Amino acid sequence: MSTESLSTKKNLLDQLKQWTTIVADTGDFKSIDQYGPQDATTNPTLILSATKNPRYDYLINSAIEYAKGKVSSNEKAIELAADKLLVNFGSEILKIIPGRISVEVDAKLSFDTEGTISKARHLIDLFEEIGVDKSRVMIKIASTWEGIQAAKILEKEGIRCNMTLLFSFIQAVACAEAGVTLISPYAGRILDWHVKNFKKTYKSNEDPGVISVTKIYNYYKTHGYKTIVMGASFRNTEQIEELAGCDFLTISPNLLTQLQCSQKKIERKLSPNTAHNSLEPKITFDEKSFKWNLNEDPMATEKLTEGIRSFAQDGRTLMLMLKQRLYKENTMISEKISEDSKPFKLLGRLTEFMTV
């Protein structure tokens, strides 16, 4: 039987795995194993969604108990519980996948280099505290100038970074120059912006998100950058097919299922061999030129700020949920103490004994 005949028996997902590392984009780790991904990615939105499922209550409760045992201030406990919750989900996912988990720093730190570095180190410490080596963790950081500079420092410390909310060639160039491990260009959100603003539909090979990721991939391979390109935020399987051969692709469970159920035969679209046909000259940016050129790209500017606001809001919602649970737990303890305080007559005096 020919190699071609064997290939037709593979589903679309298995065909992709011949050329591309598949990453599961979800916080719902119970759904991951069936797809056999190498790595997994999470973000505040995915974690928030997963926490609404009662089967993950034990991870939330564990995070709250951990935080209560470490700090006395409720506000500090909530922030620590949020960090620990990310680590709890990450550690469970790592029991299922052979590779790495990406966890995201708070989006409110997107313009704070030192704050990002501190949070990244703290998350790594929390993982190492439970026996997870930092080699299995990637820290997700927004691709702002400040975030990229933080990643440059963290990479030198051996902390691997996944640069997220990446919508432009400018951001990709700066990330490669900083020597980051991986970038996540958001193909789907790029497409969303063009559909909304130009009121048109796109064929898969004309998709602006696909074109953007392809351009970045070809530039990296042409100029010898080691940074991994991981296409992300897909809206349909056609986008994924057009990027077959990209280093990594992070895909939602819904689309992974569609790929798994399809017997469509596909061809490799991206390859280091064909990438060298790219004529894009090598360029570099300093802070001023980076910010100016990013500002000149309305799509990238709008989607970056929108993404930061959205992730920050989901982070605040997650913190509010933890705050409510913490306060509810404290209230229940107070009520229990009150119930257990019983008055006793002792030697003619009214004395209260409290069960501890």
Buried (B, 14 or more C-beta within 10 A) or exposed (E): EEEEEEBEEBBBBBBBBEBBBBBBBBBBBEBBEEBBBBBBBBBBBBBBBBBEEEEBEEBBBBBBBBBBEEBEEBEEBBBBBBBBBBBBBBBBBBEBBEBBBBBBBBBBBBEBBEBBBBBBBEBBEBBEEEEBEBEBBBBBBBBBBBBBBBBBBBBEEEBBBBBBBBBBBBBBBBBBBBBBBBBBBBBBBBBBBBBEEEEEEBEBEEBBBBBBBBBBBBBBBBBEBEBBBBBBBBBEBBBBBBBBBBBBBBBBBEBBBBBBEBEEEBEBBBBEEEBEEBEEEEEEBEEEEBBEBBEEBEBBBBBBBBBBEBBBBBBBBBBEBBBEBBEEBEEEEEEEEEEEEEEEEEEEEEEEEEEE
